[in-house]
Every structure is written in structure tokens, then in C-alpha cells.
Amino acid sequence: MIVKETVIQKPNHLGGKGTIEIHAAMQGEEIFRGHGRMLAMVTLPPGSSIGDHQHVGGTETYFVVEGHGTFTHNGVESPIGPGEVGLMEVGDYHGIENTGDTDLKM
């Protein structure tokens, strides 16, 4: 099966800065036989962010492909870059900001 992505523009996503772009390959019941919410590549232009928010009812994983940013996890800020993963468990608070000069893709 081949699935075409859906591109979603999200200004000030979850209280973040700027507009991010979500390339959603799969969403809802079609992903992981209903055990996931979304499989997507997310692009944050320089200076943009996803605001801090809590995960309720699901986990989330960011795998950074290119670019650099600051990952906030339960109030602790850490640099994140290519080949690194941010993992959020149910109940965790997190956010991410592109602090580099190029797009942050994850």
C-alpha cells in the first residue's frame, strides 16, 4: 500500500512561536493498527517552536533528522540534534524550539 502525506500548517502550535509544518503520512486508526495517533515528519523553521504541553493518553517520540534545537522535557532543557531522540511518556510535559540557522526536521 502507498499512502500520500497530508501537509498541515500549524501557526503558534500549542503556544509555540512561528508556523511549523507537519507532513502526516498516517493518522488515527490507520497507524499501528489503532495504537498510535500519527506518523509524520515535522519541520520547524529557525526560531519556531512547539509550545510546552502535557501528553495525556499517549506517548510521543521525536527523531531528529536535521537541524538543531532545544528540547524541554518536564522542565529540563537539553540541546538536541541529528540522530538524537526525544521520548515522552504519558503525563510528561515537553516542547521543542529550533535554535539553529536551518530547518529542524524530525
Buried (B, 14 or more C-beta within 10 A) or exposed (E): EEEEEEEBEBEBBBEBBBBBBBBBBBBEEEBEEEEBBBBBBBBBBBEBBBBBBEBEEEEBEBEBBBBBBBBBBEEEEEEBBEEBEBEBEEEBEBBBBBBBEEBBBB
